[in-house]
Amino acid sequence: ALNTLFVDKNLRYHGLMQAFSRTNRIYNATKTFGNIVTFRDLEQATIDAITLFGKSNTKSVVMEKSYTEYMEGFTDAVTGETRRGFIDIVRELETRFPDPADITSEKEKKAFIKLFGEYLRAENILQNYDEFTALRAIQTVDISDPVAVDAFKAEHFLDDEKLAALQSIRLPSEREVQDYRSSYNDIRDWQRKERESNVKGNTTVSWDDVVFEVDLLKSQEINLDYILELIFEYNKQHPNKETLKEEVTRLIRASLGNRAKEGLILEFIGQTDIDNLPNKESVIEQFYTFAQAAQQREAEALIQEENLNHDAARRYISASLKREYATENGTALNEALPKLSPLNPQYKTKKKTVFQKVSAFIDKFKGVGGRI
């Protein structure tokens, strides 16, 4: 898929649409959007083309607002709705929920989910802007180091005035965002369990108008190898294992796809002498060796505890690991169960219990490789 298109022609109408469309094929988190760099002023030509091939108000939907509008807020030309800017969203998030771990009531949980969802949507749009890239980058620059500051200004083509403007904008720290994401994931899990249990209780809070921004969370997902590399880096900063575990726990819980591996990773840290591992690659290698051994032990323990058909259960678990999820479809799960008549009242309960345990096992060990 084409990532960046450079244009130095006065394109019009279908020619412009065809050329620009070459960048629109996305590829998960690797490529969430394409880039078009024009050396001609094609704004009006783009508006004309969009208006011709779309509805009369399509240009207001397709054309992005300016960076300043997304940061400071604007009024939607189509709906007339006032949209507040990213700066105000961040201000409310930090003022209203300074410590998301303190969120207890269902009303607060819903309010946090809606507010942080608004944060994720705004951030997702702003990631397309070079100015926002510079804003995020300056958070890690040592402003007291003139050499580092000059290098940053040169890299992002900034003068002193623009640098001062960047410094005046408050962004949550990486650690704060991790805590917000962790709480967001925790509340999402809690709400799903509440919904599945069908227990309404005395709640007066409706979640019907809440959308969990799972796709946006996934678009910023960090993979397992990256977490393992950070363990090596964190260990240099936090040689005390309990402190290291605390930092890694925060990182894992902010990850949608690796939360089920929390216990496995913490157990690895507890049983491994990371100080004597020479580099990041060795941490990754040691973890996968550790995880594959744990996978074999726990698979065997699950089969024994549930008194499953050994060979059929191994086939079912292996197939589930390969596809990265367990399924009740087909006959594989039934073949793995102990010999019980489907008419036996315990059969349905046993099948549900085994399926839940295998599903949890798959979530924990998918992606670590090896065989059971």
Buried (B, 14 or more C-beta within 10 A) or exposed (E): EEEEBEBEEEBBEEEBBEBBEEBEEEEEEEBBEBEBEBEEEBEEBBBBBBBEEEEEEBBBEEEEBEBEEBBEBBEEEEEEEEBBBBBBBBEBBBEEBEEBEEBEEBEBBBBBBEBBBBBBBBBBBBBBBEBBEBBBEBEEBEEEEEEEBEEBBEEBEBEEEBBEEBEEBEBBEEEBBBBBBBBBBBBBEEBEEBEEEEEEEEEEEEBEEBEBBEEBBEBBBBEBBBBBBBBBEBBEEBEEBEEBBEBBBBBBBBBBBBBBBBEBBBBBBEEBEBEEBEEBEEBBEBBBBBBBEBBBEBBBEBBEEBEBBEEBBBBBBEEBBEEEEBBEEEEBBBBBBEEBEEEEEEBEEBBEEBBEBBBEBBBBBBBBEBEB
